[in-house]
Amino acid sequence: MFPNRLNPDVVKLQKMNPLAFEAIEPRIAKDSSAYDTSLANLSRNEFTSEGRGSDYLDSIQLSLLARSEGVMELLGKMHPDGCDGLCSSMIICDLLAGDGYVNKVAHQILGATRCPTFINSDISQFMVDRCIRDGLFAIWQSATDPFWIRDGSVDGVLMAYGTHHIPQAQRPAAVHAAARILRPGGVFVLHDFEEGSPTARWFAEVVSTHSVTPHDYPHFTAGEVLDLFAAARFDEVTVQRITDPFVFYAEDEESVLQSLANYVVKMYGLEKLRADTQRVLVLLDEYFGLALTETSRGGFEARIARNALVGSGRRV
Ligand SMILES: C[S@@+](CC[C@H](N)C(=O)[O-])C[C@H]1O[C@@H](n2cnc3c(N)ncnc32)[C@H](O)[C@@H]1O
């Protein structure tokens, strides 16, 4: 009697992952058109094909696992048993998902049965299209207003690897929104880089100068993270500094250093340094410390020691 009012893209999402779809707001699943114009405007950020979006995705193609140590540490904070407690019945909403990077790393490392069910969400339509092309459950929305997601419907919310892109004035709204979509007892993890840290200086001094797009965003202080969590009434709040390195392996020293430099040039869109591997390596060493070690298998590991600031809290 009643026509199926879901549009074909929404039906595809429902079929792709019925568990993730349970978190979708039925009213929006029927009609999200009211949000289309504002999203189309917001979507024109630097993570599109006109900005450094393609370069960014190229870096992930060069090495999926280069940032996996930090990713797994963040996911481990979502469960009292750490990564051992993660499983496919757990729904995690990644609000700055990009091409679903965290989802892809978790799937690669944990395997299908232990990988949580991800709802990948991003403001850039270019990134959401990439997730969907790669078979991932993804929705187009801003972290400041995740209107697709029902109240109290997900077990974990992640904002990571780009939270500084949310303007300071909008950060309280984003953290309140994370609380809204979490079920009671669910965990919110917020990751960014600390104001004044080597990584923040790297963005201000190196990326801003050598990238195809300017990069002038305020990062976070531990005090700001604590205030944001307190205002949204999270419980068991912690703020920690974690190591969040880039790690590469290769048979010989030259290859491993070249891979690291290529990755960093793509990741930050450092077009003006593309032909100057030595300069990239010198800068990495100057800002982060570059450790080159021989592995027990006779190959080489190159590691830069990025640090990150991570807040976590449990929804009351
Ligand atoms: C540096 S990328 C990180 C992507 C992915 N998490 C990763 O680690 O590869 C930052 C992402 O945040 C997205 N973003 C920026 N502001 C946003 C907002 N207000 N809401 C949702 N996504 C946003 C960008 O479009 C981009 O895809």
The ligand as an SDF file (V2000), in Angstrom:
LIG
                    3D

 27 29  0  0  0  0  0  0  0  0999 V2000
   42.9870   15.2020    7.6030 C   0  0  0  0  0  0  0  0  0  0  0  0
   41.5050   14.4790    6.9960 S   0  0  0  0  0  0  0  0  0  0  0  0
   41.4440   12.9780    7.9610 C   0  0  0  0  0  0  0  0  0  0  0  0
   40.6310   11.8960    7.3430 C   0  0  0  0  0  0  0  0  0  0  0  0
   40.7770   10.5220    8.0270 C   0  0  0  0  0  0  0  0  0  0  0  0
   40.3020   10.5450    9.3990 N   0  0  0  0  0  0  0  0  0  0  0  0
   42.2060   10.0880    8.0190 C   0  0  0  0  0  0  0  0  0  0  0  0
   42.8110    9.9470    9.0850 O   0  0  0  0  0  0  0  0  0  0  0  0
   42.7840    9.8620    6.9480 O   0  0  0  0  0  0  0  0  0  0  0  0
   40.3010   15.4860    7.7950 C   0  0  0  0  0  0  0  0  0  0  0  0
   38.8730   15.2300    7.3220 C   0  0  0  0  0  0  0  0  0  0  0  0
   37.9730   15.9990    8.1200 O   0  0  0  0  0  0  0  0  0  0  0  0
   36.9260   16.4630    7.2860 C   0  0  0  0  0  0  0  0  0  0  0  0
   36.2760   17.6090    7.9500 N   0  0  0  0  0  0  0  0  0  0  0  0
   36.7500   18.8600    8.1450 C   0  0  0  0  0  0  0  0  0  0  0  0
   35.8410   19.6070    8.8040 N   0  0  0  0  0  0  0  0  0  0  0  0
   34.7800   18.8080    9.0420 C   0  0  0  0  0  0  0  0  0  0  0  0
   33.5180   18.9880    9.6950 C   0  0  0  0  0  0  0  0  0  0  0  0
   33.1610   20.1480   10.2140 N   0  0  0  0  0  0  0  0  0  0  0  0
   32.6870   17.9380    9.7440 N   0  0  0  0  0  0  0  0  0  0  0  0
   33.0170   16.7440    9.2030 C   0  0  0  0  0  0  0  0  0  0  0  0
   34.1750   16.5160    8.5550 N   0  0  0  0  0  0  0  0  0  0  0  0
   35.0550   17.5290    8.4850 C   0  0  0  0  0  0  0  0  0  0  0  0
   37.6120   16.7960    5.9820 C   0  0  0  0  0  0  0  0  0  0  0  0
   36.7010   16.8610    4.9040 O   0  0  0  0  0  0  0  0  0  0  0  0
   38.6160   15.6460    5.8700 C   0  0  0  0  0  0  0  0  0  0  0  0
   38.1020   14.5570    5.1460 O   0  0  0  0  0  0  0  0  0  0  0  0
  1  2  1  0
  2  3  1  0
  2 10  1  0
  3  4  1  0
  4  5  1  0
  5  6  1  0
  5  7  1  0
  7  8  2  0
  7  9  1  0
 10 11  1  0
 11 12  1  0
 11 26  1  0
 12 13  1  0
 13 14  1  0
 13 24  1  0
 14 15  1  0
 14 23  1  0
 15 16  2  0
 16 17  1  0
 17 18  1  0
 17 23  2  0
 18 19  1  0
 18 20  2  0
 20 21  1  0
 21 22  2  0
 22 23  1  0
 24 25  1  0
 24 26  1  0
 26 27  1  0
M  CHG  2   2   1   9  -1
M  END
$$$$
